Amino acid sequence: MALHRSDTEVPAPPGAHGSLSIAIAGSGGSGVMTAGTMLLDAAARAGLYGLMVRTSGPQIRGGEAAALLRLAASPVQSLDDTFDLLLALDWGNVNRFADEIPLTRSSVVVGDVDEGVAPAVFTASGARVVTLPLKKTAKAHPGSWINMLALGITGGWAGVPLQALEAALRASWKRGAEALEANLAALRWGAAAAADMPRPSPLPVASAPPAGRWQLSGNEAAGYGAIRGGVRFVAAYPITPATELLEWMSPALTRVGGTLLQAEDELASVNMIIGASFGGVPSLTATAGPGLALMAEGIGLAVAAEVPIVIVDVMRGGPSTGIPAKSEQSDLSFAVAGLHGDAPRLVLAPTSIADCVATTQWAVQLAEALQAPAIVLSDQFMGQSRAIIDRLPEPAAGQGVRLVAAANTPDYKRYRDTATGVSPMAVPGTPGVTYTADGLEHTEVGVPSSQARDHRLQLDKRERKLAQHDYGERWADVEGHSELAVITFGSATAPVREALQRAAAAGVPVRLIALRLLAPLQPHRMVQALEGVHEVMVIEQNHGAQLFRYLRGMIDLPGRPASFHQPGPLPLRPGELASAITAWAHSHRDEEVAA
């Protein structure tokens, strides 16, 4: 049973879900991302929560771009169904984002009076249009930037206090005092202009910024989690949308005695981290789908040689070069089954921007403890988005120590067939425990072998160590009690969780199972999580229903499993998911009544 996007949702008025959604768009160089980041910072200073999602055209750098924000009085991890305000610094190619910035008749569109009329794709909704002399005003304040006008307009419209907006600007300023004053004047002009615009009720703000909150992206969170897990060497080749993870880790690693090396390509990077890990240093690389594909042979080498490595795959639209700057959960099938031969590996997926810290740290710990490659499936939505969170997740405890062979161990066998499947790994140069590690099948000692007994013994060993390990409760988030359940993973978790909250408010309770450990799948824990469930829906963001097919191939799902799947670049939205879930639930109830 397949379910798809619905076009029948009724648009909600501004702030109907306790939040306000704002889009700032413009051509390359107009500074929309800077304005969006500062608005998010100002919101945090005012005691609000928020999420900022980056979107751009296929050119990656330069060209049109948009910062998509959602501000609220409580934590938010997903975009809302529609936008309340669109501010376009120019119209250029902003119409390319029309599908990503859905408007309603309650929305407000702000444009430059000298830029012509707003494109019909934005006004067809009936949204109210406000024109302002943006460029002329920026020129009237010599040294000011038009994006600071945008900061003042959007912040003032949302009710963010002027002092918080000014503090955000001052905190990020790195130029002269004269230019700062010019931009502060532009910001104040924008805030004053917003006061005369149609506005919703302001969000509740705090008189002083709350202590202890963090503002971070998923890429930064993954980098921090990797370092917290013990990674001290990174080799990688830049690729959108994973590059910021590497840019963040480069200086951070030096502060803990680590090193980042930019390799010449993805093949070199994966082989470098295999070498570093073989030498005893926990190692990581970060990439996107095209790079992961190139690393396949190297990952297989890590499986065969039992060398722990971590690969963070910040997924994007595919196949091939695909859509580099848009999000999609379409590398799942490759991650869990994309290597040649029988090659068990760990595959994990963080369920939120904040969870990128804990899940990446856990991936490092599991890779080290199990001497296996671990793939972390983030994506562009989480990786390049920024969120305000209360605190970082607690460190994952109790796992992560590599079993190291002591010098002169009697009868040392690197690949000894142990009960756990894990055998001591010697650091090169340690006396009396020298061994050879390569991609050939081998005996317990490490001597290459083509004998059937050796091959089966090592296959069983590599499979057993992952299958028998106790992964604890972190394998998934299981929430709620109902005979209906939704299974999802990764960045789809946030809109699904909000959709289930809306469904519950409408009298339709549904259980949530958000998978964090995708491979090896945990069949016994899944049975426990699905106890009492009669029907299941699987929700994901890809074209081929990859999670749905994977689960059906691995376990028996109860009832007649339903699949809601759609590809990027459009995000999953809570409203459409809530509509699909309630329709599915009512259909199930109708069938029960009829029976």
C-alpha positions as CSV (number, residue, x, y, z in Angstrom):
1,M,0.0,0.0,0.0
2,A,1.7,3.2,-1.2
3,L,0.7,6.7,-0.1
4,H,1.9,9.9,-1.7
5,R,1.8,13.7,-1.2
6,S,-1.7,15.2,-0.7
7,D,-2.7,18.6,-2.1
8,T,-5.8,18.9,0.0
9,E,-4.4,20.2,3.3
10,V,-6.1,23.3,4.5
11,P,-3.6,26.1,5.1
12,A,-3.3,27.3,8.7
13,P,-3.2,31.0,9.7
14,P,0.2,32.5,10.8
15,G,1.3,31.1,14.1
16,A,-1.4,28.5,14.2
17,H,1.1,25.8,15.3
18,G,2.8,28.0,17.8
19,S,5.5,29.1,15.4
20,L,6.2,31.6,12.6
21,S,7.9,30.6,9.3
22,I,10.0,33.1,7.4
23,A,11.9,32.9,4.1
24,I,14.6,35.3,3.1
25,A,15.6,34.9,-0.5
26,G,17.8,36.6,-3.1
27,S,20.5,36.3,-5.6
28,G,24.1,35.2,-4.9
29,G,26.0,37.7,-2.9
30,S,22.9,39.3,-1.3
31,G,23.7,37.8,2.1
32,V,20.5,36.0,2.8
33,M,22.2,33.2,4.7
34,T,24.0,35.7,6.9
35,A,20.7,37.5,7.6
36,G,19.1,34.2,8.4
37,T,21.8,33.1,10.7
38,M,21.7,36.4,12.6
39,L,17.9,36.2,12.9
40,L,18.3,32.7,14.4
41,D,20.9,34.1,16.8
42,A,18.7,37.0,17.8
43,A,15.8,34.6,18.4
44,A,17.9,32.5,20.7
45,R,18.9,35.7,22.6
46,A,15.2,36.5,23.0
47,G,14.5,33.1,24.6
48,L,13.0,31.6,21.5
49,Y,13.8,28.3,19.6
50,G,14.3,28.0,15.9
51,L,15.4,26.1,12.9
52,M,17.1,27.5,9.8
53,V,17.3,25.5,6.6
54,R,19.6,26.4,3.7
55,T,18.5,26.0,0.1
56,S,20.1,27.1,-3.1
57,G,20.0,26.3,-6.8
58,P,22.1,23.7,-8.6
59,Q,25.1,26.0,-8.9
60,I,26.0,25.3,-5.2
61,R,27.9,28.6,-4.8
62,G,26.6,31.9,-6.1
63,G,23.2,32.2,-7.8
64,E,19.9,32.3,-6.0
65,A,19.6,31.2,-2.4
66,A,17.1,31.2,0.5
67,A,17.2,30.9,4.2
68,L,14.1,29.1,5.5
69,L,13.4,29.8,9.2
70,R,10.9,28.6,11.7
71,L,10.8,30.4,15.1
72,A,8.8,29.2,18.1
73,A,8.5,29.4,21.9
74,S,9.3,25.6,22.1
75,P,11.9,23.5,20.3
76,V,11.3,22.9,16.6
77,Q,13.2,20.4,14.4
78,S,11.0,20.5,11.3
79,L,9.8,23.1,8.8
80,D,6.1,23.9,9.0
81,D,3.5,23.4,6.2
82,T,3.6,26.9,4.8
83,F,5.4,30.2,5.2
84,D,4.0,33.3,6.9
85,L,6.5,35.8,5.5
86,L,8.6,35.8,2.3
87,L,11.2,38.7,2.0
88,A,12.8,38.8,-1.4
89,L,15.8,41.1,-1.7
90,D,15.4,40.8,-5.5
91,W,13.3,38.6,-7.7
92,G,16.1,37.2,-9.9
93,N,15.5,33.4,-9.9
94,V,13.7,33.3,-6.6
95,N,10.8,31.7,-8.4
96,R,12.8,28.5,-8.5
97,F,12.0,28.2,-4.8
98,A,8.3,28.5,-5.2
99,D,7.6,24.8,-4.3
100,E,9.9,25.1,-1.3
101,I,8.2,28.3,0.0
102,P,4.5,27.5,-0.1
103,L,2.3,30.6,0.8
104,T,-1.3,31.1,1.7
105,R,-3.7,34.0,1.6
106,S,-2.6,34.8,5.2
107,S,1.1,35.1,4.1
108,V,2.9,38.4,3.5
109,V,5.3,38.9,0.6
110,V,7.9,41.7,0.9
111,G,9.8,42.9,-2.2
112,D,11.8,45.9,-3.4
113,V,9.5,48.6,-5.0
114,D,12.1,49.0,-7.8
115,E,12.4,45.3,-8.6
116,G,9.1,45.0,-10.4
117,V,6.1,42.9,-9.4
118,A,6.3,39.7,-7.4
119,P,6.2,36.6,-9.6
120,A,2.7,35.0,-10.0
121,V,3.9,31.8,-8.4
122,F,4.0,33.7,-5.1
123,T,1.0,35.9,-5.5
124,A,-1.4,33.2,-6.8
125,S,-2.0,32.1,-3.2
126,G,-3.6,35.5,-2.4
127,A,-0.7,36.5,-0.2
128,R,-0.6,40.2,0.7
129,V,2.2,42.1,-1.1
130,V,4.2,44.9,0.6
131,T,6.8,46.8,-1.4
132,L,9.7,48.8,0.2
133,P,12.6,50.8,-1.2
134,L,15.2,48.3,-0.1
135,K,18.1,49.1,-2.3
136,K,17.5,52.9,-2.1
137,T,17.4,52.7,1.7
138,A,20.7,50.7,1.8
139,K,22.3,53.3,-0.4
140,A,21.0,56.1,1.9
141,H,23.0,54.5,4.7
142,P,26.5,54.5,3.2
143,G,28.4,51.3,4.2
144,S,25.2,49.4,5.0
145,W,24.2,46.1,3.5
146,I,20.7,45.2,2.2
147,N,20.6,42.0,4.2
148,M,20.7,44.0,7.4
149,L,17.5,45.7,6.3
150,A,16.2,42.1,5.8
151,L,17.3,41.2,9.4
152,G,15.5,44.2,10.8
153,I,12.3,43.6,8.7
154,T,12.0,39.9,9.4
155,G,13.0,40.2,13.1
156,G,10.7,43.1,13.7
157,W,7.8,41.4,11.9
158,A,8.3,38.3,14.1
159,G,8.4,40.4,17.3
160,V,12.1,39.7,18.1
161,P,13.2,42.6,20.3
162,L,15.4,45.2,18.7
163,Q,18.1,44.8,21.3
164,A,18.4,41.1,20.5
165,L,18.7,41.9,16.8
166,E,21.4,44.5,17.5
167,A,23.2,42.1,19.8
168,A,23.3,39.4,17.1
169,L,24.7,41.9,14.6
170,R,27.3,43.2,17.0
171,A,28.4,39.6,18.0
172,S,29.1,38.7,14.4
173,W,30.7,42.0,13.3
174,K,34.3,41.9,12.2
175,R,34.6,45.2,10.3
176,G,35.1,48.8,11.4
177,A,33.0,50.8,13.8
178,E,31.7,53.2,11.2
179,A,30.3,50.4,9.0
180,L,28.8,48.8,12.1
181,E,26.8,52.0,12.9
182,A,25.6,52.2,9.3
183,N,24.3,48.6,9.4
184,L,22.7,49.1,12.8
185,A,20.9,52.1,11.3
186,A,19.7,49.9,8.4
187,L,18.6,47.3,10.8
188,R,16.6,49.8,12.8
189,W,15.0,51.2,9.7
190,G,13.9,47.6,8.8
191,A,12.4,47.0,12.2
192,A,10.5,50.3,12.0
193,A,9.2,49.4,8.6
194,A,8.0,46.0,9.9
195,A,5.8,47.8,12.5
196,D,3.7,49.2,9.7
197,M,3.2,45.8,8.0
198,P,0.4,43.2,8.6
199,R,1.8,41.2,11.4
200,P,0.7,38.2,13.5
201,S,0.7,38.1,17.3
202,P,4.3,38.2,18.4
203,L,6.0,35.1,19.9
204,P,6.6,35.2,23.6
205,V,10.2,36.4,24.3
206,A,12.3,36.4,27.4
207,S,13.6,39.6,29.1
208,A,17.1,38.0,29.2
209,P,18.7,35.3,27.1
210,P,18.5,31.9,28.8
211,A,21.7,30.2,29.8
212,G,23.0,26.9,28.3
213,R,21.4,26.9,24.9
214,W,23.3,25.8,21.8
215,Q,23.0,26.9,18.2
216,L,24.6,24.4,15.9
217,S,24.3,22.6,12.5
218,G,24.1,18.9,12.0
219,N,27.5,18.9,10.4
220,E,29.0,20.7,13.4
221,A,27.2,18.3,15.7
222,A,28.5,15.3,13.9
223,G,32.0,16.6,14.0
224,Y,31.8,17.3,17.7
225,G,30.4,13.8,18.3
226,A,33.2,12.2,16.4
227,I,35.8,14.1,18.4
228,R,34.0,13.2,21.6
229,G,34.0,9.6,20.5
230,G,37.8,9.6,20.1
231,V,38.4,10.4,16.4
232,R,41.8,12.0,16.0
233,F,42.5,11.6,12.3
234,V,40.3,12.7,9.4
235,A,41.0,12.4,5.7
236,A,38.4,13.6,3.2
237,Y,37.7,15.3,-0.1
238,P,35.3,18.3,0.0
239,I,31.8,17.6,-1.3
240,T,28.5,19.3,-0.9
241,P,26.8,19.0,1.6
242,A,29.4,17.5,3.8
243,T,32.2,20.1,3.4
244,E,31.2,22.2,6.5
245,L,31.7,19.1,8.7
246,L,35.3,19.0,7.5
247,E,35.7,22.8,7.8
248,W,34.5,22.6,11.4
249,M,36.7,19.6,12.4
250,S,39.9,21.0,10.9
251,P,40.6,23.6,13.7
252,A,38.7,21.5,16.3
253,L,41.0,18.5,15.8
254,T,44.1,20.5,16.4
255,R,42.9,21.5,19.8
256,V,42.8,17.9,20.9
257,G,46.0,16.8,19.2
258,G,44.4,15.5,16.0
259,T,44.9,16.1,12.3
260,L,42.7,16.6,9.2
261,L,44.2,16.0,5.8
262,Q,42.5,17.0,2.6
263,A,42.9,14.0,0.2
264,E,43.1,14.2,-3.5
265,D,39.9,12.2,-3.9
266,E,37.4,9.9,-2.0
267,L,39.3,6.7,-2.8
268,A,42.5,8.1,-1.2
269,S,40.6,9.4,1.8
270,V,39.0,6.1,2.7
271,N,42.3,4.3,2.3
272,M,44.1,6.9,4.4
273,I,41.7,6.5,7.3
274,I,42.1,2.7,7.0
275,G,45.8,3.1,7.3
276,A,45.6,5.5,10.3
277,S,43.1,3.2,12.1
278,F,45.3,0.2,11.4
279,G,48.0,2.2,13.1
280,G,45.8,2.6,16.2
281,V,44.2,6.0,15.7
282,P,40.4,6.3,15.5
283,S,39.7,7.8,12.1
284,L,36.8,9.2,10.0
285,T,35.9,10.6,6.7
286,A,32.9,12.5,5.6
287,T,31.3,12.6,2.1
288,A,28.0,12.5,0.2
289,G,26.5,9.8,-2.1
290,P,28.9,10.0,-5.0
291,G,31.9,9.8,-2.7
292,L,30.4,6.9,-0.7
293,A,30.0,5.0,-4.0
294,L,33.7,5.5,-4.8
295,M,34.7,4.3,-1.3
296,A,32.9,0.9,-1.7
297,E,36.0,-1.1,-2.3
298,G,37.9,0.5,0.6
299,I,35.0,-0.1,3.0
300,G,35.1,-3.7,1.9
301,L,38.8,-3.8,2.8
302,A,38.0,-2.5,6.2
303,V,35.4,-5.3,6.6
304,A,37.8,-8.0,5.6
305,A,40.7,-6.7,7.5
306,E,38.5,-5.8,10.5
307,V,39.8,-2.2,10.7
308,P,37.4,0.2,12.5
309,I,36.6,3.3,10.4
310,V,33.7,5.8,10.4
311,I,32.1,7.3,7.2
312,V,29.6,10.2,7.6
313,D,27.4,10.3,4.5
314,V,25.6,13.6,4.3
315,M,23.0,12.4,1.8
316,R,21.7,14.5,-1.1
317,G,19.5,14.0,-4.1
318,G,20.7,11.4,-6.5
319,P,21.6,9.4,-8.5
320,S,25.0,10.4,-9.9
321,T,25.6,14.1,-9.3
322,G,21.9,14.5,-8.7
323,I,20.8,17.6,-6.8
324,P,23.9,18.5,-4.7
325,A,22.3,21.1,-2.4
326,K,19.0,19.4,-1.7
327,S,18.1,16.7,0.8
328,E,17.0,13.1,0.2
329,Q,17.3,9.8,2.1
330,S,18.2,7.9,-0.9
331,D,21.6,6.3,0.0
332,L,20.0,3.8,2.5
333,S,20.0,0.8,0.2
334,F,23.6,1.4,-0.8
335,A,24.7,1.8,2.8
336,V,23.1,-1.4,4.1
337,A,23.7,-3.6,1.0
338,G,26.1,-1.8,-1.4
339,L,29.3,-3.7,-0.9
340,H,30.4,-6.8,-2.9
341,G,30.5,-10.1,-1.1
342,D,29.1,-10.8,2.3
343,A,30.3,-7.6,4.0
344,P,28.6,-6.9,7.4
345,R,28.9,-3.3,8.5
346,L,27.3,-0.9,10.9
347,V,24.8,1.7,9.6
348,L,23.4,4.4,11.9
349,A,21.2,7.4,11.4
350,P,20.8,10.4,13.8
351,T,17.2,11.4,14.4
352,S,17.8,15.1,14.8
353,I,20.4,17.8,14.5
354,A,21.2,17.5,18.2
355,D,21.3,13.7,17.9
356,C,24.1,14.0,15.3
357,V,26.3,14.5,18.3
358,A,25.4,11.3,20.2
359,T,24.9,9.1,17.2
360,T,28.2,10.0,15.5
361,Q,29.9,9.4,18.9
362,W,28.2,6.1,19.2
363,A,29.2,5.1,15.7
364,V,32.9,5.8,16.6
365,Q,32.5,3.7,19.8
366,L,30.8,0.8,18.0
367,A,33.4,0.8,15.2
368,E,36.2,0.7,17.7
369,A,34.6,-2.0,19.9
370,L,33.6,-4.2,17.0
371,Q,36.5,-3.5,14.7
372,A,34.2,-2.8,11.8
373,P,33.3,0.1,9.4
374,A,30.4,2.3,10.5
375,I,28.4,4.5,8.1
376,V,26.5,7.4,9.6
377,L,23.6,8.5,7.4
378,S,23.0,12.2,7.9
379,D,21.6,14.3,5.1
380,Q,21.6,17.8,3.7
381,F,18.6,18.9,5.7
382,M,20.3,18.0,9.0
383,G,23.8,18.7,8.0
384,Q,23.4,22.2,6.7
385,S,20.5,23.3,8.9
386,R,21.0,25.2,12.2
387,A,18.8,24.7,15.3
388,I,18.6,26.1,18.7
389,I,18.6,23.4,21.3
390,D,18.6,23.4,25.1
391,R,21.6,21.2,25.7
392,L,23.8,18.6,24.0
393,P,22.9,14.9,24.4
394,E,24.7,13.1,27.1
395,P,27.8,11.2,26.0
396,A,27.1,7.6,24.9
397,A,28.6,5.5,27.7
398,G,29.9,2.0,28.2
399,Q,31.2,1.2,24.8
400,G,34.0,2.1,22.4
401,V,37.3,0.6,23.7
402,R,39.4,-1.1,21.1
403,L,40.6,-4.6,22.1
404,V,44.4,-4.2,21.7
405,A,46.9,-7.1,21.8
406,A,49.6,-6.9,24.4
407,A,53.2,-7.3,23.4
408,N,54.5,-10.9,23.1
409,T,51.0,-12.5,23.4
410,P,51.5,-16.2,23.3
411,D,50.1,-17.9,20.2
412,Y,48.8,-14.6,18.9
413,K,46.2,-14.9,16.1
414,R,44.9,-11.6,14.8
415,Y,41.7,-13.2,13.5
416,R,41.2,-15.8,16.1
417,D,37.7,-17.2,16.1
418,T,36.5,-16.0,19.5
419,A,33.0,-16.4,21.0
420,T,32.2,-12.7,20.5
421,G,33.8,-12.5,17.1
422,V,36.2,-9.8,18.3
423,S,39.9,-10.6,18.5
424,P,42.7,-8.5,19.8
425,M,44.1,-6.0,17.3
426,A,47.8,-5.3,17.5
427,V,49.3,-1.9,17.0
428,P,52.0,-2.1,14.3
429,G,55.5,-2.2,15.8
430,T,54.4,-4.0,19.0
431,P,56.9,-6.8,19.6
432,G,55.7,-10.4,19.2
433,V,52.3,-9.7,17.6
434,T,53.1,-8.8,14.0
435,Y,50.5,-9.7,11.4
436,T,49.4,-9.0,7.9
437,A,46.1,-7.2,7.1
438,D,44.8,-7.1,3.6
439,G,41.7,-7.7,1.5
440,L,42.4,-11.4,0.8
441,E,40.6,-14.0,2.8
442,H,42.8,-15.4,5.4
443,T,43.4,-17.9,8.2
444,E,43.1,-16.9,11.9
445,V,46.8,-15.9,11.8
446,G,46.3,-13.7,8.8
447,V,47.9,-15.8,6.1
448,P,46.0,-15.5,2.8
449,S,43.8,-18.6,2.1
450,S,41.3,-19.8,-0.4
451,Q,40.2,-22.8,1.6
452,A,36.5,-23.2,2.2
453,R,36.9,-23.8,5.9
454,D,38.9,-20.6,6.4
455,H,36.4,-18.5,4.3
456,R,33.4,-19.8,6.2
457,L,35.1,-19.4,9.6
458,Q,35.9,-15.7,8.9
459,L,32.5,-15.0,7.3
460,D,30.8,-16.4,10.4
461,K,33.2,-14.4,12.7
462,R,32.6,-11.1,11.0
463,E,28.9,-11.6,11.0
464,R,28.7,-12.9,14.6
465,K,30.5,-10.0,16.2
466,L,27.9,-7.5,14.8
467,A,24.8,-9.7,15.2
468,Q,25.5,-10.8,18.8
469,H,26.5,-7.4,20.2
470,D,24.2,-5.8,22.8
471,Y,23.3,-2.4,21.4
472,G,21.1,-1.4,24.3
473,E,18.2,0.9,24.1
474,R,19.7,3.4,21.6
475,W,18.8,1.3,18.6
476,A,15.6,3.3,18.2
477,D,13.3,5.8,19.8
478,V,10.0,4.0,20.6
479,E,7.2,6.4,21.7
480,G,3.5,5.9,22.4
481,H,1.1,3.0,22.7
482,S,-1.3,2.2,19.9
483,E,-2.2,-0.7,17.6
484,L,-1.0,1.5,14.8
485,A,2.7,2.3,14.4
486,V,4.8,4.5,12.1
487,I,8.4,3.5,11.4
488,T,10.9,6.1,10.1
489,F,14.5,7.1,10.3
490,G,16.9,10.0,10.1
491,S,15.7,13.5,9.3
492,A,12.2,12.2,8.6
493,T,11.8,11.7,12.3
494,A,11.1,15.4,13.2
495,P,8.2,16.0,10.8
496,V,6.8,12.5,11.6
497,R,7.0,13.2,15.3
498,E,5.1,16.5,14.8
499,A,2.6,14.9,12.5
500,L,1.9,12.3,15.2
501,Q,1.3,15.0,17.7
502,R,-1.2,16.6,15.4
503,A,-2.9,13.2,14.7
504,A,-3.1,12.5,18.5
505,A,-4.7,15.9,19.1
506,A,-7.3,14.9,16.5
507,G,-8.0,11.6,18.3
508,V,-5.7,9.4,16.4
509,P,-2.9,8.0,18.6
510,V,-0.1,6.3,16.7
511,R,3.1,4.7,18.0
512,L,6.5,5.9,16.7
513,I,9.5,3.8,16.0
514,A,12.4,6.0,14.8
515,L,15.3,3.7,13.9
516,R,18.8,4.8,14.8
517,L,20.6,1.5,14.2
518,L,19.7,0.4,10.6
519,A,22.3,-2.4,10.3
520,P,22.5,-4.8,11.8
521,L,18.7,-4.6,12.1
522,Q,17.5,-5.7,15.5
523,P,14.7,-8.2,14.8
524,H,14.0,-9.2,18.4
525,R,13.8,-5.6,19.5
526,M,11.5,-4.8,16.6
527,V,9.2,-7.6,17.7
528,Q,9.1,-6.1,21.2
529,A,8.5,-2.6,19.8
530,L,5.7,-3.8,17.6
531,E,4.0,-5.8,20.3
532,G,0.2,-5.1,20.1
533,V,0.5,-3.4,16.7
534,H,-1.9,-4.4,14.0
535,E,-0.9,-2.1,11.2
536,V,2.4,-0.3,10.2
537,M,3.2,2.6,8.0
538,V,6.8,3.3,6.9
539,I,7.6,7.0,6.1
540,E,10.8,8.1,4.4
541,Q,12.2,10.6,1.9
542,N,13.2,8.8,-1.2
543,H,11.6,7.6,-4.4
544,G,12.0,3.9,-4.1
545,A,10.6,3.2,-0.6
546,Q,14.1,1.9,0.4
547,L,13.4,1.6,4.1
548,F,10.0,-0.1,3.5
549,R,11.6,-2.7,1.1
550,Y,14.5,-3.2,3.5
551,L,12.3,-3.9,6.5
552,R,10.0,-6.2,4.5
553,G,13.0,-8.2,3.4
554,M,14.4,-8.6,6.9
555,I,11.4,-8.9,9.2
556,D,7.6,-9.7,9.2
557,L,5.7,-6.5,9.6
558,P,2.2,-6.9,11.0
559,G,-1.0,-6.4,9.0
560,R,-0.8,-4.9,5.5
561,P,2.2,-2.5,5.7
562,A,1.7,0.9,4.2
563,S,4.4,3.1,2.6
564,F,4.6,6.9,2.5
565,H,7.6,7.8,0.5
566,Q,8.5,10.8,-1.7
567,P,11.9,12.0,-3.1
568,G,13.5,15.3,-2.4
569,P,14.1,18.1,-2.9
570,L,10.8,19.1,-1.1
571,P,10.9,18.4,2.6
572,L,8.4,16.2,4.4
573,R,5.9,18.5,6.0
574,P,4.0,17.7,9.2
575,G,0.6,18.7,7.8
576,E,0.7,16.3,4.8
577,L,2.0,13.5,7.0
578,A,-0.7,14.1,9.6
579,S,-3.3,14.0,6.8
580,A,-1.9,10.7,5.4
581,I,-1.6,9.1,8.8
582,T,-5.2,10.0,9.9
583,A,-6.6,8.8,6.5
584,W,-4.7,5.6,6.9
585,A,-5.9,5.2,10.5
586,H,-9.5,5.8,9.6
587,S,-9.3,3.4,6.8
588,H,-8.0,0.7,9.2
589,R,-10.8,1.5,11.6
590,D,-13.4,1.3,8.9
591,E,-12.1,-2.1,7.8
592,E,-12.3,-3.3,11.4
593,V,-15.9,-2.1,11.7
594,A,-16.8,-3.7,8.4
595,A,-15.2,-7.0,9.5
